[in-house]
Amino acid sequence: MKFSESEIQPLWDEVSRIIGDAVIQLHHHGKPFNAEVLVKYLSHQLSEVDEVKRRILLNAAINMLKTNRIRN
């Protein structure tokens, strides 16, 4: 199954929003943040959610952060 750019872009936008929200929450609580801290924060959120779509998006955000961390 292949998806077009226009079908995938809204999902990546949502993944980016999830990461941005995590950064804002960590900053709001005065916690330093980097990719490792963000992965832990999102993993904690993942452990508390049952909704399938949200779990998929959180996993995508976590994987994106892990992949970027390995590349850098």
N, C-alpha and C positions, 0 to 999 in steps of 0.2 A: 504494500500500500504506500503510495507516494502522496505527499501533501504539497500544495503550492505555497509560495512565499506568503501570499495573502492569508492563507489559512493558519500558518505557523506564527506569523508576526504577533498576533494578539496574545498568544501563549507566552512568547518571549517577553512581551511587554509586562505581562502579569508576573513572570519570574523576576524581572528587574524590579518591579514594584515591591515584591516580597523582600528582596534583598535590601532595597532602600528603606523599607519600614523597619527592618531589623537594625540597620545602621542608626536610624533615628531613635529607636527604643534604647539601644545601647548607649548612645550619646546622651539621651535624656536622663538615664540613670547614672551618668558619669563614669561609665565603664569604657576602658580603652577597647578598640576593636581592630581586628585584622581578619584575614580569611579564616584562620583557625577558630577564633572566637565566634565569628558569624556562623560557621558550620556547627559549632556546639549549640548555639542559640537556636538555629533552625532545626537541628536534630531534636532538641527538647520540644519545640512546637510540634514536630512530626509525631513524637511519641504521645501527644495529647489529642490528636485529631483523628476522627474516624471517616470523614468525608473523603471519598476516593479522589475526586478532582483536586482537592486541596493537598492531599498526600502526594499526588503526582507532581504538582507544581512545587511543593517543598523539596521533593527529591531532585527535581530538575535544578532548583536553586543550589542545593547542596552539591550536586555533581558539578555544576558550573564553577562554584567556588573552589572545589577540590581540583578540578582540571586546571584552572587558572593558577592555582597555587603551585602545582607541579611544573607548569610551563615557566613560571617566573623564577 
